């Protein structure tokens, strides 16, 4: 009788254990996320709003305008340099944008505030960019004088990147991370377009670009939804820079939902939710909001992997509006409407994703799936990554109607055969480093001979 009870107890324990989801958090990344301070984020946002306007074309004044706000950010980046052991370097990258007859009436000088955290591996030239825009606007995008505090759009993104630079510059990563505060977003994505073109012309090994634009509002206008537990990540399906050959392979493999940007978005959802509590990452299968764009778009157009992180519910009383009270409603992008705890959580998913990516080996190369004969098993093959060392690999699998990978098969070989039909599932492969950090996933190409 005792033996029967013991067997039942063991069975019940194992059954219960099988239903339990295990979450492993790397202590280094978890420790950095704990350092993110909502008080710091609030201070940065209020300071930025205090410049009255940060319009791209605003005039240079001591404590007002775009140049004063850029110097504020630069000084903060500079203050983080001593703790970085010489790896963090900061400057303003200035450039001239010619008049376009639309939102740039005359040739204008602009600048992006750059803070580069140099990677520690001399053989690893990978770069990861995290970006936000410092410029602000009111209702009239050409009004350079009116108050435009820009607390959420995009003071929230700027504040998050300042805080990440403060924390991450004290750590070391094999790959390079660049913290970028661009200008000219409201005038037509000018700063981002300049930087994307520069990265392309200089052949940067830019692996991923994370654009954070409006991550501080949790209360929507009109619908009155009040929720700080969800955040959106936008990613393109069909690449903006798709070639004819890429299009042919996409159609052949039905890979329209497996672009590199989609893989980055899935990665951020998995890693972000692993480390940040009470925040669900919603994958939105669009490059950006309906008929709109952001600073990640020029990078996508240059062929880079880029996504946008954005609050779940926007409030149009506090976006692109003049500061005023009308019919009892306070309009304007003011600090009092920013949810700083929400910002802290969203900053956390960015930090976790950046730290994991910059610590992991690069993606496996020449990833393929064998299609030389019909069968109900699937064989994938690949080669070791070019940067960093892979201890092993995950072969990822999901059903065709699923947005996220559902199973991971671990192997230390460079080929794996699994008893699942390629007709019913999508697959990908990612490298796993010695310390468990995972690369981005790579969608396989058909092996036909």
N, C-alpha and C positions, 0 to 999 in steps of 0.2 A: 504493500500500500504506500509506504514511504517512497519507494522507487517511482511509483506511478505519479505521485504528487510532485516529486523532483523533476520528472520528465515534463510534466505539464508546466511547471514553473519555468524551466529552461526554455520550453517552446514559446511560452508567453513573452519571456524576456527578449528572445531573439526576434519574435514577430514585432514587438514594440520597437526594438532597436532598428529594425528594417524600415519602420515608418518615420524614423527620426532623421532630420536633415542636419548633417554635420557641416559646420562653417569653420574653416581654418583661416585665421587672420595672422598675417605676418606681423610680428611684434614691432618691427621697425616702421612699417607703413601705418599700423594702428597707432603707434606713438606719435607720429607726425600729425595724424588727423586729430588726435586729442589736443594738440597745440593750437588748432584753429580757434581763434577767439572772436565771438560775436561782438564783444566790446571793441576790439580792434577794427572789425569790419564797419561798425557804426561810426567810429571816429573817422575812418577814411572817407566814408560816404558823406558825412557832414562837412568835412574839410573840402571835399570836391564841390559840393553844392554851394559852399561859401564863396566860390569864385564868381558867383552871380551868373555868368554865362561862360560856357566853354565852346562857343560856336567856333567852327574851324577858321572863319574869316574875321573873328573878333580882333579888336585892336589890342596892342601890347600895353598893359597897365600893370602897376606894381602888384596889386593883389586881385586883379580881375582878368578874365580872358583865358584864351587857350594856352598862350605861352607860359603864363604864371602857373597854370595847373600842370603843364608838362614838367616844369622845373620842380614842382612839388613832388611829383612821382619820381623824377630822377633823383632827387635828394633822398627819398626813402630808399630807392634801390641802392644808392651809394652807401647809405648807412648799414646795409646788410653785407657789404663787401668784406669788412674785416673778419667776420665770422665764417667766411667761406674758404679760408686758407688760400686766397688768391684765385679761386676758380670763378668767382662772379665778377663780371665787368659790365658797366652800364654807360650808356651815352644816348644822345638824341640823334637819330639818323634823319637829316634834313634833305629835302628834295623839292623840286619845283613842279607844280602841276599847271599845264597850260590852260588858258581860258577855253571853256567848252560851249559857251553861248547858252548854258542852262543854269547850273548851280555854281559855276566858277566864272564870274564876270571878267576877271583879269588874271593874268599869270600870277600864281600865288605860291609862296613858300610854305611847306608843311613839314611836319616831323613826326616820326614814330619813336617812342621811348622804348629802348631795347635794354634788356638785362639778360646776358648770356651766362648760363651756368655750364662751364666747360666739363665735358665728360672726362673720366679718369683713364679710360682705355685709349692709348694712342693709336690703336688699330681700328677703333670704332668711330666712323665718321657720321653715324646716324644723328639726326636732329629731330627734336620734337618741339612744336610751337604751341603755346597757349596764349590766346589773344583776347583783348576787349578793346572797345573804342572809347576814347576820352572826350570826344566832341559831343556837344549837346545842341538841342534846338527847341524852339517853341512852335506855335502853330504855323507861322510863316517861316519856312526853312531858310529864307534869305535875310531874315531880320537878325542882324549881328549885335544889336544893342539891347533888345528886350531881355528881361530875366529868363534864364533857361537853366535852372539848377541841375537838371539831369541826374537826380539822385539814383533812380533805378535804371534809366536809359542813358548811358550805360555806366553810371557811377558804381552800380552793384558789381558788374563784371570787372571793372578796374580795381575795386577794393579787394575782390577775391584774389586777383592775380598778385596784387601787392602782398597780401597775406601769405600766399603760396610761395612767393619768392623769399619772404622772410624766413619761412620754415625750411623750405627745401634747400636753400643755399648753405645751410649748416650740414647737409648730408652730401654724400658722393654717389654718383651714378656713372656707369660705364659710358653711356651716351650723353649727348649734349641736350640741354633743355633751354629754350629761349622764351622768356616772358616778354610779351610785346603789348604795348599800349599804343594803338594806332590812332591816327586822326583822319578826318575827312570821310567818315562813314556816312554821315547824313547828307554829304554833298555828292555821294555817288561811289562809296567804297574806295576812295582814292588812296588812302594809306595802305590798305590791304592789297589793292591792285599793284601798287608800287612794290611792296615787299614780295608778293607772289612772283612777279616778273623778275625781280632781283634773284630770288631763290632758283628760278628756272634758268636764268642766264648764267649764273655762277655754279650751276650743277650741284646744288645742295642735295645731300641724301636725306631729304625731308620725308620722314616716315608718316607723320600724322600731324594735323593741325586741329586744335580744339578752340573753337570760337565761343566765348561766353558773352551773350548779349541779353540783358534783362533777366537777372536771376534773383530778384529781390521782392517781387510782388506775389502775394498769396491770396488776394481778395479781388475777385473779378467785378468789372462794371456790368450793369444790366442784369446778369444772371445771379449776382450776389453769392457766388461760390467762394467759400472761405476754406482753403485747404493748402497746407504746406507740407504735404506728404507725397507729392508727385512732381516730377520734372520731365520736360521733354528733351529728347535728342533727335534732331533732324539729320537725315542722311540721304544722299542721292542714290537712286537705283541705277538707272542707265547713266554711266559717267558722262559728264559734260565734255570731256576731252576724248571720247571714245573714237577709236580708229575703225576703219572698215573691217580689219581683221578681228579686232576685239568684238565688234558687233556680230560678226559671223559666229564666233565661238560662243558668245552669249546666247544667240538664238539656238545654236546647236545643243547647248547644255541646259537651256532654260535657266540661265544664271542671272536673270534680271533682278533678283532679290539678294544677290551675293556679290555685289560690288565691294571694293575695298573699304569704301565709306560705311557700308552696311556692316561689314565685319568689325570695324572700329566701334560703331554704335553698339553692337552686341557685346563687344568686349567691355565697354564702359558700363553697360547695364550689369553684366555679371560681376565685374570687379567692384563697381560702385555699391551695389546692394550687398556685397560681401562685407564691406567695411563700414557702411553708414546705415545706422538704424533709422527706421521710420521715414524712409524715402524710397519711393518706387520710381524707377526710370522707365518712362514710356517711350517706346521707339515709334517715331512718326516717319512714315515712308514718303517723305518729301524732302527736297533739298532745303526748304525753308517754309515759313508760313505761306498761305495761299497768295500767289502773285507777288510775294515779297522776297527779299534777299538779305544777306548779311555778309560779314567780312570773310567767311569761309568760302563764299562763292567764287571770288577770283582765284583762290587756290585750287578749287575743283576745276575751274576752267583751264588752269595750267597743268592739269593732270595729277595733282597731289590728292592725297587722302585727307578729307576735311569734313568736319561735322559742326553743328551748332547746338549748344546747350542753352535752353531757354525755359523760363518759368512756365508752369502748366496753364495758368489762367491770367490773361492780360487784363489790365484795367485802363481803358481808354480815356478816363477822366484825368489820368496822370501820365499820359504818354502823348508827346507832340502837342501839348496844350499850353496856352498862356496861363500864368498864375493869376487866379481870380476866384471870387465866390459868385456863383450864379444859380438862382433858384435854390438856394440853400446848399449847394454842392460846391465843395472846394476842388478846384481844378489845379493842375500843375504837378510836375514831377518833383515832389518835395520829400525830404528824408522821413517825415513822420508817417509816410505810407509804405515804408520799406520794412519787411519782416527780416530782421537780422539773424534770427535762429534758422530760418529757411535758407538764407544765404550761407550760413555756416555749413549746413548739410550739403548744399550743392557744391560749395568749395571742396568739401570732403571727397565727393566722387571724382572730381577733377584731380585732386592730389593723388588719390589711390590709383587712378588710371595712369597718370603720368609717371608716378614712381615705379609702378609695375612694368610699364612699357620700357622705360629707360634702364631698368635693371635686368630685363629679360634678354636672351639671345634674339637675334633677328629671326625673321620667319624662315621656315624650311624652304628650299628652292626646288624648282622643277617638280612640283607636286602634280601627280597624275593619277587617274583612275583607269584601270585596264578595261577596255571595251572591245577587245579582239575576239571575244566569243560571248554567246549568250549564257546566262546562268543566274541562279538565285543567290549567289554570294558575290561580294564586292572586294576587289583587291586594289589597294592604294599603294603608291610608291613615291618616294621623295628623296631629296639629298639634304645633307646637313646645312645649317644656316651659315652664311658668310661671316657674320659678326657674332662674337661670343661663342660659348660652348654649350651644346645641348646635352643634358643628361639623358633625356628621353623625349617622347612625343605623345601628343594626344591626337587620336583620330576622332573627330567630332561627328555626330550624326543627329539629324532631325527629320521628322516627317515633312512632306512638302508643303503642308499648310501651317506649319509651326514657325513662329517668328524667331524662337531661340533654340540653340542646341539642346538636345534632350539627353544625350548619352555621350560619355567620353571613354574611349578605350586607350589605355596606356600601353606603350611599347618602348623598348630601347633599341629596336631595329629600325630600319628605314623602309620597311614594307609591312603591310598588315592585311590579312584576309579575314573578313568578318561575314557571318551568315545572314546578311541583310541585302535585299535586292536594290540595286541602283535605280530601278524603276520607281520605287516607293519612298526613297530617302535621298536627302542631300547630305554630302559629306564635306569635311574640310580637315586640314592638319595644322597643328601648331606645335612649336618647339617649347620645351620645358628646360629651364636652366638648372644648375646645380642646387640653387637655393629655392627652387620651386616656382620662380617667376615665369609666366607664360607669355609667349609672343602673340601677335595678332594671328588669326586663323587665315589659311590660304585655301581658296576654293580650287579643286583639282581640274586640270585640263585632260581631255580624253587621250589615252594612250592607244593608238590605232595600229601600231606596228612595232 
